[in-house]
């Protein structure tokens, strides 16, 4: 994040919990998703102004498989 900011990019962090600029319910490690389409919509809203998305740990360590799948669907679209 620091390098992107130093290069002049506006950097916004998105997470399910913790210290992030935008929190999205359903992305947390222990979150349970009952309606994947709702998570897709929340994630789409959180990323609506992004030109570049760097996904860190969500797919490599899929402790919340539905969050990984949602990110894949949203970013593929």
N, C-alpha and C positions, 0 to 999 in steps of 0.2 A: 504494500500500500504506500509505503514511504517513497519508493522509487517512482511509482506512477504519479504521485503528487509532485515530486521534484521535477518530473518531466512536463508538468503543467496540466495534468488531468485532474478533473474533479473526481474525488474518490468517495464512494458511499458504501458502507458495509451493510450487509443484510444477513440476519441470523434468526434463529428461533428463540434464542435467549442470550443473556449476557450483555456485554457492552458493544452494541452495534447501533448504527445510525437508524436503521429500519428493522424492527422486529416483526417477524411473520409467524403467527400462530400455526403450528404444525411442523415447523422445521427443526424443533428441538430434539435432542437425542431421545428423550423419554416421551415425546408427544405421540399421541395416537390419532390417526386420521380416519374419520368415519366417512367423510365425503371428499374423495380425491379431487373432484372438480372444483370444490371450494378452495382447496389448497392451491390448485393451479391458478385460480383467479386471484387469490391474495399474492401469490408469487409474481404473477404477471403485472399486477399493480405496483409491486415493490421495485420491479425492474423496468418499468415502462420508459424511463428516460435514459437507460443505459446503452452505451455504444459498444462496450466491452464488458463481458462478465467472466470473472475468474472464480471457478468453483474450487473451494479448498476443503478437503476431507469429506465432503458429502457423499461422493461416489466411491472414493477409495476405501472409506471405512463406513460401510452402510449400516450404521446402528439404527437408523430410522429409514427402512427400505422405501416406504411410501414417499418420504421427502426426496430421496434420491430419484425415484421414478418421476415425481412431479417436476423436479428441476430438469430432468431429461426431456419430458414432454414440452415444458414451457420454452426451453432453450432451442429445441428442435424446430419450434414454430416460429 
